[in-house]
Amino acid sequence: MNAVTFRQAWEYGGPLMWVLAALSVIAFAVCLYLFFAQRRGALRDLLEDIRRAKDPAAAGGRIADRMYGSVEWLADIAAIAPLVGLLGTVLGMFSAFGGIASDVAANAKPVVLAQGVSQAIVTTIFGLVVAIPSLAAYAFFRRRTAKRVAELEEMADEVLR
């Protein structure tokens, strides 16, 4: 069985691989941001923002919404990446069967079909490779955000009493 190198897979995938690469970089950046922005020490800064606000309840609600909104980026990427992979699948199959249709007179060579199917498979795989960790990170950070918001509410209650 011939192994396909990463470079070959990248070339088979075509331009959609750049979209998937961008989505993976964004997902990684969001994970790094969330990891540092939601550490326990950062809650003290947010508590100060609530303390200084004219309406602490509204300020707390806005902070909670921002925290949950940051996590939603991972869910969006987890939903978009497989669709980009599916688009690559459709384009690859279109290319494969279009190549066969135009080469019917020359007894359509299997290599024409194989190139299109390769694009289809590669983009699907890479779409899932981006989506699955993004969804796992979303689940992790969603739970972590809920814990941090609850901790922030407790701290705010103690300070504002």
N, C-alpha and C positions, 0 to 999 in steps of 0.2 A: 504494500500500500504506500503510495507516495504522500509524504507529508507536505502540507502547504505552509509556507512561511508567512509570517505576519505581513511582510511587504507584498507578497502575492495576493493575500486575502484583501489587503487594503486596495490594491489595484483592481481586483475583481469587483469590489464594492462600488467603485466609481465615486462620483462627487458627493453622494449622500453620506459617505464615510466622514467627510469633514463636518457635516451637520451633527452626526453622532459623536464625533470627537469633541465638538463645541459643547454639546449637552453634557458629556461626561466631565469636562473641565468645570462647567458651571455647577454641576452637582457636587463635585469635590470642593469647590470654593464655598458653596453654601454650607456644606458639612463642617469645614474649618471655621467658618464664621459662627455657626451655631455652637460649636464646641467651646469656643472662647467667649462668645456673647452670653451664653447661658450658664457660665460657671457661677458658683455661689457668691463669689466676691462681687460680681457684676450686679447682683441684686441690691446691694447697699447703695450703689449709684442710682438705681431706679427708685429705690425707697426715698432718696433725697428729692428726686423729681416729684414724687407724689406729695411729699411733705411740703414742698414749696408751692404747689399748685393751689389756685383759688378754690377749685372743686376737686378734692382728692379722689373722690369716687370716679369722676369722669377721667381724670388723669390715669388712674389705675386701669380703667377699662381700655383706654387708648394704648397703654403699654402692653396689656395682655393681647389686644388685637394685633399689635405690631409683632409680638413674639410668635403668635400663631401664624401670622401672615408669612413670616420668614420661613417657617417650616413647610408651608404650602408649596414653595418652589420645588421641593423634592417630589411632592406628589405630582405636580405638573410635569416634571421631567420624566417621572416613571410612567406617565400616561402618554407622553409625546414620543419617547424613544422607540417603543414598539411600533408605533404608527409610521415613523420614519423608516424603520426596518421593513414594514409591510409595503410601503411605497417602493422601496428598493426591490422587493420581491416582485411586485407588479411590473415595474420597469424592466427588471431582468427577464421576466417571462415574456413580456412584449418584445423585447430585443431578441430573445431566443426564437420565438415563433415567427417574428418578422424576418429574421435571418433565414429561417427554413423556407418561408414563403417566397422570398426573393431568390433562393438558391435551388428551387425545385427542378429547374431545367438541368442543373448540374448534379442531380442526385443528392441533394441536401446532405452535407457531411455532418456526422455526429458532433464534431468539434464546434460547429456553429451553435447547436443546442446547448452544449456543455458550457460555453462561455456565458450565455444568458442565465442558465440555471445556477452557475457559480455566483453571479451577482445576486441572484435571488436568495440563495442560502446564506451568503456572507452578510448581507445587510440585515437579514432576519436575526442571525446569531448576534451580531454586534448591537442591534437594537435591544435585544434581551439582556446582553451583557451590561448595557448601560441602565436599563430599566430595573432589573432585579435588585442590584445594590442600592439604587435610589429609593426604591420602595421599602427596602429593609431600613435604610437610614431614616426615611420618613416616619416609619413606625416607631423607631427608637427615639427620635427627636420630638415626635408628637407626645409621647408619654413623658419625656423629660420636660418638655414645655409645660405640660399640665402640672407636674410636680413643682416646677419653679414658680408658676403663677399662684399655686396654692400657698407656697412658702412666702411669696411676696404679699399675699393677702393677709396671712397671719402676722407678718412683720408690720405691715401697715396698720392693722388693727391695734397692735400693741403700742405703736408710736402715736397714733392719732387719738388715743383714749385720754 
